[in-house]
Amino acid sequence: LVDVMYQFSLPWFRTIFQRSIAAASEEVHPGDQGEESGVCEVADKEEHLGRLLDRMNKRLTENVFRVVSQAVFSSDMLVLAFHMCAAIERAAGRISAPDWHLFLHVDTLSASSAAAHSDQTGDLAGSKMIEYSRLASFVSQEDGQPLFQWISPSSWKQCHYLSTHTDAFRNLCRYVVANPYQWLELGTSPSPLDVLARQPTTRPNTPKSDDGKPSTLIDSAAYDWTALDPFQRLLLIKVLRPDALVAAVRTYIADHLGAQYVNPQHLDMKELFQQATHATPLIFLLSPGADPVGQLMKLAVEERGSALHVDTISLGRGQGPRAEELINRAMVLKNRWLFLQNCHLAASFMPRLQEIVENLARPAGRTPAAEVDPNFRLWLSSRPSAAFPVPILQCGLKMTVENPRGVKAAMRHIFGGQSSTSLVTSHVWNEQEPGGPWKKLLYSLCLFNCVMVERQKFGSLGWNLPYEFTAADLEVAILQLRTFVPPGTRTVPFPALQFITGQLV
């Protein structure tokens, strides 16, 4: 289990499946039916059916990933994309079961195999370790540098396991030793997956071992790694270049599913709100230091003109009865939103909250849910917690809330385009005429904020003293910038802006 909050239900998948089929059917239209031949009509129908099925599969994959990715933390996003990609490739027969098993367990299998060999031979080091010592002794004729220092003992054990247990990698270790210059390119390249995609190169000169004699283990025929399928190349990188595995996995996903699965865009909070009903709770999955209150209030102002209809309560010890009272009142009043914050701090109230949510989802007439205002919305926030009810996670709409990682991610978070909950929307960006100082100053201010925040992560190496420049401070600074640089401004009052932004904000 990756995270206890990653919970989805079969009814949810059934809904996604039905929507995907409907959307694909609207996008694919049958071919021209004007042919007189019945054979042509059958061929057209078969072609149309094939296009329709392909489009359905694509639509279903896109929709499932889009919804699930918004409920997954960024640290687990690549795992989700790779798991979906590998599942599709395995179902299509492009990844064999033995190769997938090796990819997941080659390190454990190689360690167990080496231990069993050591027990049989009575040699604690084993012939595998002796062979690695011999491998490490080969040096270049040109500069005398070791040729195999980039291969670790663990990687060499895994390489031996592939050599002796798979047909695709038969005698792999012998090829590595006999052709060090071919493999040196793989070991030193920043993009080993690109190296494996082209024909290997060999060197005419033979490397020497530490005694000065040429290596003559086997003939120097190059290993044809282009004969491997894409997943086997990924497996080879996992064994010999584990440091490049993450980048190789990203490339593999982009090649087989698409670039949108490597850098997915989170759903806007407004889109999430539009999908919800009075019986569907909206759940924020929190990471340390993240707070969705500001975004929620912006959404409330955009939807209703103000945030007066939003009631908030931070749960904790003794807050359960108060929260239930607010829920019962908000359900019957008109257009009320209720936000229960920090549900992970009120474990004792969670069973009662589960009953309330289940009553909301029951058909009208069977419970008091018939009296619930259709515009009622229940918002919840919680950190990952085993106490949070699984039924609520399965029936609710989930969205992770976490601070961006890196300057680029922070800038993308600030400039959210059409996102109504972003700090700089397309309307704010284009509110002044082109050619003026507004866009340059706004971009510079946001970049300055991102750099300030990012450098805090390095402690005293970033700043001698901690400087607080939160999202709220940046919002105030943008408002001040709008005041001092109104439309039509050509001369920027830099001293005033520097004092207000640097000293006051």
ZIRA-V719306 format. One record per residue. RES is the residue in three letters. OMEGA is omega in whole degrees, -180 to 180 (none if undefined). Layout:
BEGIN
res=RES omega=OMEGA
res=RES omega=OMEGA
END
This chain:
BEGIN
res=LEU omega=-179
res=VAL omega=180
res=ASP omega=-177
res=VAL omega=-177
res=MET omega=180
res=TYR omega=-176
res=GLN omega=178
res=PHE omega=-173
res=SER omega=177
res=LEU omega=175
res=PRO omega=177
res=TRP omega=-180
res=PHE omega=179
res=ARG omega=178
res=THR omega=178
res=ILE omega=-179
res=PHE omega=-179
res=GLN omega=178
res=ARG omega=-179
res=SER omega=179
res=ILE omega=-180
res=ALA omega=-180
res=ALA omega=180
res=ALA omega=180
res=SER omega=178
res=GLU omega=-177
res=GLU omega=-177
res=VAL omega=180
res=HIS omega=179
res=PRO omega=180
res=GLY omega=-180
res=ASP omega=-178
res=GLN omega=-177
res=GLY omega=-178
res=GLU omega=179
res=GLU omega=-176
res=SER omega=176
res=GLY omega=178
res=VAL omega=179
res=CYS omega=179
res=GLU omega=178
res=VAL omega=179
res=ALA omega=178
res=ASP omega=180
res=LYS omega=179
res=GLU omega=178
res=GLU omega=179
res=HIS omega=179
res=LEU omega=178
res=GLY omega=178
res=ARG omega=-179
res=LEU omega=180
res=LEU omega=178
res=ASP omega=-180
res=ARG omega=177
res=MET omega=179
res=ASN omega=-179
res=LYS omega=180
res=ARG omega=-180
res=LEU omega=178
res=THR omega=-179
res=GLU omega=-176
res=ASN omega=179
res=VAL omega=-179
res=PHE omega=-178
res=ARG omega=-178
res=VAL omega=-177
res=VAL omega=-177
res=SER omega=178
res=GLN omega=-180
res=ALA omega=-179
res=VAL omega=178
res=PHE omega=-175
res=SER omega=180
res=SER omega=-179
res=ASP omega=-174
res=MET omega=-179
res=LEU omega=177
res=VAL omega=179
res=LEU omega=-177
res=ALA omega=-179
res=PHE omega=179
res=HIS omega=178
res=MET omega=-180
res=CYS omega=-180
res=ALA omega=179
res=ALA omega=179
res=ILE omega=-180
res=GLU omega=177
res=ARG omega=179
res=ALA omega=179
res=ALA omega=179
res=GLY omega=-179
res=ARG omega=172
res=ILE omega=-179
res=SER omega=179
res=ALA omega=178
res=PRO omega=179
res=ASP omega=179
res=TRP omega=178
res=HIS omega=178
res=LEU omega=-179
res=PHE omega=-177
res=LEU omega=-168
res=HIS omega=-175
res=VAL omega=-180
res=ASP omega=178
res=THR omega=-179
res=LEU omega=-180
res=SER omega=178
res=ALA omega=179
res=SER omega=180
res=SER omega=179
res=ALA omega=179
res=ALA omega=179
res=ALA omega=179
res=HIS omega=179
res=SER omega=179
res=ASP omega=-178
res=GLN omega=-176
res=THR omega=-177
res=GLY omega=180
res=ASP omega=-178
res=LEU omega=179
res=ALA omega=-180
res=GLY omega=180
res=SER omega=179
res=LYS omega=-179
res=MET omega=176
res=ILE omega=-180
res=GLU omega=177
res=TYR omega=176
res=SER omega=177
res=ARG omega=178
res=LEU omega=-176
res=ALA omega=-177
res=SER omega=-178
res=PHE omega=-178
res=VAL omega=-180
res=SER omega=176
res=GLN omega=-174
res=GLU omega=-176
res=ASP omega=178
res=GLY omega=-180
res=GLN omega=177
res=PRO omega=-177
res=LEU omega=-175
res=PHE omega=-179
res=GLN omega=179
res=TRP omega=178
res=ILE omega=180
res=SER omega=176
res=PRO omega=179
res=SER omega=178
res=SER omega=-179
res=TRP omega=175
res=LYS omega=179
res=GLN omega=178
res=CYS omega=177
res=HIS omega=180
res=TYR omega=177
res=LEU omega=-178
res=SER omega=-173
res=THR omega=-175
res=HIS omega=-180
res=THR omega=178
res=ASP omega=-177
res=ALA omega=-177
res=PHE omega=-179
res=ARG omega=180
res=ASN omega=-179
res=LEU omega=-178
res=CYS omega=180
res=ARG omega=176
res=TYR omega=180
res=VAL omega=-178
res=VAL omega=-175
res=ALA omega=-177
res=ASN omega=-174
res=PRO omega=-177
res=TYR omega=174
res=GLN omega=-176
res=TRP omega=176
res=LEU omega=176
res=GLU omega=177
res=LEU omega=-176
res=GLY omega=-177
res=THR omega=-177
res=SER omega=175
res=PRO omega=179
res=SER omega=-176
res=PRO omega=179
res=LEU omega=176
res=ASP omega=179
res=VAL omega=-179
res=LEU omega=-178
res=ALA omega=-180
res=ARG omega=-177
res=GLN omega=-179
res=PRO omega=177
res=THR omega=179
res=THR omega=178
res=ARG omega=-179
res=PRO omega=-179
res=ASN omega=-177
res=THR omega=179
res=PRO omega=179
res=LYS omega=174
res=SER omega=-175
res=ASP omega=178
res=ASP omega=176
res=GLY omega=-178
res=LYS omega=179
res=PRO omega=177
res=SER omega=-179
res=THR omega=-178
res=LEU omega=174
res=ILE omega=179
res=ASP omega=-171
res=SER omega=176
res=ALA omega=-178
res=ALA omega=176
res=TYR omega=-177
res=ASP omega=-179
res=TRP omega=175
res=THR omega=177
res=ALA omega=178
res=LEU omega=175
res=ASP omega=-175
res=PRO omega=-178
res=PHE omega=176
res=GLN omega=174
res=ARG omega=176
res=LEU omega=177
res=LEU omega=178
res=LEU omega=177
res=ILE omega=178
res=LYS omega=-177
res=VAL omega=-172
res=LEU omega=-179
res=ARG omega=-178
res=PRO omega=179
res=ASP omega=-179
res=ALA omega=-174
res=LEU omega=-177
res=VAL omega=179
res=ALA omega=179
res=ALA omega=178
res=VAL omega=177
res=ARG omega=179
res=THR omega=180
res=TYR omega=179
res=ILE omega=-179
res=ALA omega=-179
res=ASP omega=-172
res=HIS omega=178
res=LEU omega=-178
res=GLY omega=-177
res=ALA omega=-178
res=GLN omega=178
res=TYR omega=179
res=VAL omega=179
res=ASN omega=-176
res=PRO omega=176
res=GLN omega=179
res=HIS omega=174
res=LEU omega=174
res=ASP omega=179
res=MET omega=178
res=LYS omega=177
res=GLU omega=178
res=LEU omega=179
res=PHE omega=-178
res=GLN omega=179
res=GLN omega=-172
res=ALA omega=172
res=THR omega=180
res=HIS omega=-179
res=ALA omega=-177
res=THR omega=177
res=PRO omega=176
res=LEU omega=-168
res=ILE omega=173
res=PHE omega=174
res=LEU omega=-169
res=LEU omega=168
res=SER omega=-178
res=PRO omega=177
res=GLY omega=-178
res=ALA omega=-179
res=ASP omega=-178
res=PRO omega=-173
res=VAL omega=-178
res=GLY omega=179
res=GLN omega=180
res=LEU omega=179
res=MET omega=176
res=LYS omega=179
res=LEU omega=179
res=ALA omega=179
res=VAL omega=-180
res=GLU omega=-176
res=GLU omega=-173
res=ARG omega=179
res=GLY omega=177
res=SER omega=179
res=ALA omega=-178
res=LEU omega=-178
res=HIS omega=-177
res=VAL omega=173
res=ASP omega=180
res=THR omega=175
res=ILE omega=177
res=SER omega=-176
res=LEU omega=179
res=GLY omega=-178
res=ARG omega=177
res=GLY omega=-177
res=GLN omega=-178
res=GLY omega=179
res=PRO omega=178
res=ARG omega=179
res=ALA omega=179
res=GLU omega=177
res=GLU omega=179
res=LEU omega=178
res=ILE omega=-178
res=ASN omega=180
res=ARG omega=-177
res=ALA omega=-178
res=MET omega=-175
res=VAL omega=177
res=LEU omega=-176
res=LYS omega=170
res=ASN omega=-179
res=ARG omega=172
res=TRP omega=177
res=LEU omega=-178
res=PHE omega=177
res=LEU omega=-176
res=GLN omega=172
res=ASN omega=180
res=CYS omega=-179
res=HIS omega=179
res=LEU omega=-178
res=ALA omega=-177
res=ALA omega=-178
res=SER omega=-179
res=PHE omega=-174
res=MET omega=177
res=PRO omega=178
res=ARG omega=177
res=LEU omega=178
res=GLN omega=178
res=GLU omega=-179
res=ILE omega=-179
res=VAL omega=179
res=GLU omega=176
res=ASN omega=178
res=LEU omega=-175
res=ALA omega=-179
res=ARG omega=-178
res=PRO omega=179
res=ALA omega=179
res=GLY omega=-180
res=ARG omega=-178
res=THR omega=174
res=PRO omega=180
res=ALA omega=179
res=ALA omega=-178
res=GLU omega=-177
res=VAL omega=178
res=ASP omega=-178
res=PRO omega=179
res=ASN omega=176
res=PHE omega=177
res=ARG omega=179
res=LEU omega=179
res=TRP omega=-180
res=LEU omega=173
res=SER omega=-178
res=SER omega=167
res=ARG omega=178
res=PRO omega=-177
res=SER omega=177
res=ALA omega=-180
res=ALA omega=-179
res=PHE omega=-174
res=PRO omega=179
res=VAL omega=179
res=PRO omega=178
res=ILE omega=178
res=LEU omega=-177
res=GLN omega=-178
res=CYS omega=-177
res=GLY omega=175
res=LEU omega=-172
res=LYS omega=179
res=MET omega=179
res=THR omega=176
res=VAL omega=-179
res=GLU omega=179
res=ASN omega=180
res=PRO omega=179
res=ARG omega=180
res=GLY omega=-178
res=VAL omega=-178
res=LYS omega=180
res=ALA omega=179
res=ALA omega=178
res=MET omega=177
res=ARG omega=178
res=HIS omega=-179
res=ILE omega=-180
res=PHE omega=-174
res=GLY omega=179
res=GLY omega=-178
res=GLN omega=-177
res=SER omega=-178
res=SER omega=-177
res=THR omega=177
res=SER omega=-177
res=LEU omega=179
res=VAL omega=177
res=THR omega=178
res=SER omega=177
res=HIS omega=179
res=VAL omega=-178
res=TRP omega=-175
res=ASN omega=-175
res=GLU omega=176
res=GLN omega=-174
res=GLU omega=179
res=PRO omega=178
res=GLY omega=179
res=GLY omega=-177
res=PRO omega=-171
res=TRP omega=-175
res=LYS omega=-180
res=LYS omega=-180
res=LEU omega=-179
res=LEU omega=179
res=TYR omega=-180
res=SER omega=180
res=LEU omega=180
res=CYS omega=178
res=LEU omega=177
res=PHE omega=178
res=ASN omega=-178
res=CYS omega=179
res=VAL omega=179
res=MET omega=-178
res=VAL omega=-176
res=GLU omega=-178
res=ARG omega=177
res=GLN omega=-178
res=LYS omega=-178
res=PHE omega=176
res=GLY omega=-178
res=SER omega=175
res=LEU omega=177
res=GLY omega=177
res=TRP omega=176
res=ASN omega=177
res=LEU omega=180
res=PRO omega=177
res=TYR omega=179
res=GLU omega=177
res=PHE omega=-173
res=THR omega=178
res=ALA omega=177
res=ALA omega=177
res=ASP omega=179
res=LEU omega=179
res=GLU omega=177
res=VAL omega=-180
res=ALA omega=178
res=ILE omega=176
res=LEU omega=177
res=GLN omega=177
res=LEU omega=178
res=ARG omega=180
res=THR omega=-176
res=PHE omega=179
res=VAL omega=179
res=PRO omega=178
res=PRO omega=-179
res=GLY omega=-179
res=THR omega=175
res=ARG omega=178
res=THR omega=-175
res=VAL omega=177
res=PRO omega=-175
res=PHE omega=179
res=PRO omega=-180
res=ALA omega=180
res=LEU omega=179
res=GLN omega=-179
res=PHE omega=-178
res=ILE omega=-178
res=THR omega=-175
res=GLY omega=-175
res=GLN omega=-174
res=LEU omega=-178
res=VAL omega=none
END
